Amino acid sequence: MSRTISAVKNFTGIGLHSGEFSTVSVSPSQKEGIYFSTANGLFPVASAQVEEDNRLTGFRLLDGTLVRTAEHLLAALVGLNIDSAVIELTGEEIPILDGSPHSFALALSEAGIKEFGEKSSQKSLFVPIVIDDTDKDRVIMAIPSERLKVTYVIDYPGTPVGTQRASYAISPELFVNRISKARTFGLTSELDYLKKNGLAKGGSLENALVFDEKGLLNEGGLRFPLECVTHKINDLLGDLALLGSIPIAHYIGICAGHDLHGRLVDRLKRVL
């Protein structure tokens, strides 16, 4: 059965990189798949062409519409196992809200989930896929599994973030109550780079975890010990949403990132 929401949900806020306010709505759909609605019609997310510029993640729909920083909203749909919905965005960038998918996930969950149609067409992965970036000691892979699972490792030597590993079998309950709460994070040492590239204009301690050489600057502290690496799992789930339907597999990322996520999506599109 396909799963959609029972009511329209609207979100308004500032864009992390643009610093401009925008509104996005998520509506129920009786058509299987996640679609973006523009003035030119409906376009499936699976047809989007990724256009990543340094750390500004985005994709272009078939009519040329550019959508920026959609990974948190898409992660919420994946985490809640919602495979049918229509998204409409005013502006180019999805609001960052609190820097995590949690506000999206909570609102969509509270809207109620309804099922329709025949048995789900979700596929399982039967052969392992490995993308190894040996030059930067990074790797991302997908291996056969009986359930959707994600394992991630990050390593920021010489910083308070350090090395972290987290592994979750994805379920709607766990996603809402734990995974979705993990916020995006960054280092003060990266701020000059971001400013020079016109990024993070809307970033603040209200929507991101920020670390200096001594520790975390946010007064409220972490929401849970492995929040940083868990946020990378959110990013991966959101990027995998560009497949349209995510095959059941165990996804493993080691010091990866949006660019390697995108390469994995491209490889999966070719083999499925």
N, C-alpha and C positions, 0 to 999 in steps of 0.2 A: 504494500500500500504506500502511496505517496503521502507526505505530511506537509501541511501548510498551517498558517496561523488563522485564528478565527476573527480577527479584527485588525484594522489598520493601526499601525504605530508610527508616530512622527518623532523625529529627533532634531534638535537645533543646537548648534554650538559653534565654537571656533575651530578652524582647521589648524592642525599642528604646524604645518609648514607655511601655509599661505598667510595665517593670522587673520583670515577673513571668516565672517559668519556664513553658515550655510545650513540648509535643512534637507533632511533625507526622510523619505517615507517608505515603509515596508508594508505591502498589501497582500491579502490572501490571493491565491491563484488556484484554479482548477486545472491548470496546465502544468504537467511535470517539468521541473527545471527552474533555475533561478534566472530571472530576466531583469534587464534594466530598461526602463521606459524613458524614451526621449521624444522630442517633437516629431521624430521621423518613424516612430514605432517601437516595437519590443525587440530587444536583442539579447540572446542567451549569453550568460557570462562565459560559457565555454568557447564562444567565438571571439572573445576579446584578445587583443594583441598587447602583450606586456611591453611597457615603455618605462623602464627603470632608469632614473638619472641619479647616480650616486645613491643617496639614501632616501630619495623621494620616490616611493613606489607608486605605480599607476599603470593603467591600461587604457587602450582606446577601443571603443566599440566599433562595429562595422560601419556606422554612419559617421565616424570621425569624432564622436563625443569622447572627451577625455575624463577619466574618473581617477582621482587621486586618493591614496591612503584608505582603501576600502577593506584592508585585511581584517580589521577588528570586527566590522559588521559581518563580513563573510564568515569569519571564525565562529561568530555567535550562531549563524544559521547551521554551520556544519556541526558544531558542538551540541546543538539541540536536535540534530537529525531532521532539520527542515529542508526538504529538497524541492519545494515549490513555493515561489513567492515572486512578487514584482517590486523592484526597487526604483524609486524616482528621486533624483538628486537635483536640488537647486544650488548651482555653483559647481566648482570642479572637485572640491575636496570634501570627503566625508568628515563630519565633526569628530574631533578627538575625544570629546567628553572627559572622562577622568583618566584617560590614557590606557584603558583596558577595555575588553569586550563586555564587561559585566553589565553595564547599563543597558546595552543592546540585548544581552541574553535575558536579563531579568524582565524587561518590558515585553519581549517576545514570548517568554514563558508565561507571563501573567495574562497575555492576550488569549492564551489557550491554543492548543494544537489539535487539529482535526485531520483525519485520514480520509483518503478517497482513492478510487481507482483500483486497479489490479495489484497483484504482488509486485513489490519493488524490483526494479531491473538492476540493482546495485551488483557490481561484479566483484569477484575476488581475484587477487593477484596470484598467479601460479608459478612465476619465475622471478628470481631476485633481480633487482636493478640497482646498480651501484654507480655513483658519479663521484670520482675521486679527484679532488683538486690538490695534487701532490705538491705544487709550488707553494701553496699556503697552508699545507697540513690540514685540509678541511675535507669532509666527506659527507655525502647524504645518500641514503639508500632506502629502498622499500623491499621487504622480504615477505614471503607468504605467511599468513597468520589466519587464525580462525575468527579473529575479531579486530576491530580498528584500535590500534595501539600506537602511541608515539613515545619515543625516547629521545632525549636531547642532552647534549653536553656543551657547556660554554667554558671558555678559559680566558680570563683577563689577568694575566700575571702582573704582579706589582701593583694591583689595585684592590680596593676593598671588595670588589665583586668576586675576584678569585676564580676558582674552578667549581662548577656546579653541575650536577646531573639529576635529571628527573625523568620519570617514566610513568605514563598513565594509560590505562585502558579507557578509552573515551566512552562516556555515557552522558546523557542529558543531565542527570542529577549531579554527577561529579563536575561536569563542566560549569553549571550554574554556581554551585556551592564552593568551588575551589579554583579550577583552571582559569575561568573567565576573569577572576579578580586580579590577576597578575598584570601590573602596569608596565608600560614601556619604560626603558631606562637609558641613561647616558652618563658620560663622564664630563666634568668641567673642562678637562683637557681637550675635548672635542668641540667646544663651543666656538672657537675661532674658525675652525673648518666649516662648521654649519653656517655661521654668519657670512663668511666669504662666499658661500655657495647659495645664499639667499634662502636657507632652510631654517626650520624651527622658529619661525616668526611668531607662532602662537604658542610656543612651548613655555611652560612654567612649572613650578613645584606643585601646582594644582592638577597637572595632567601628565606628569612624568616623574620617575625616580631619578634623582641626580646625585652622583657621587663625586666628591673631590678626593684628594690623596689620603685623607684621613678617615673618611666614612660617608655615610648617607646624610644629605642636607635636609631632607624632608622631616619636619617635626614629628609627624605621626609614626614614622618608622615604617618597616616592612609590614605587609599584611600577613605574610607567612615566610618562613626561612628561605624557601626556594622560589621566591617570586620572580627573580630575574630570569632564570632558565625556563620557568614555566611560561613567561611571556613569549619566549622564543617558540614554544609549542603553539601558542595562540597564533603567532605569525605564520607558522608552517600550515596550520589548519586553514587559515584564511587564504593563503596562496594556493593550497591544493584545491580550494573551491573553484578555481579556474578550469578544473577538469570537467566541471558540470556535475558529474557523479564520481565521488571518490571511491576507488576500489578498496575493498577490505584488505588491509595489509598492516604490517608493523613498519612504521616509518621511523628512521633513525638519522638524526642529524648531529654531527660532531663539528663544532665551531663553524657551522654553515651560516646561512643568511638568506635574504630575499633572492639574491642572484642565483644561488645554488638551488633554492626552492623552485625557481622558475625553470631551471635546466631539468630538474626532475619532472616537472609538469610536462614539459615538451617531450621528454623521453616516454613518459607514460601515455601521452596522446598517440604516439607512434606505435606502441606495442599493444594497446588495448583494442 
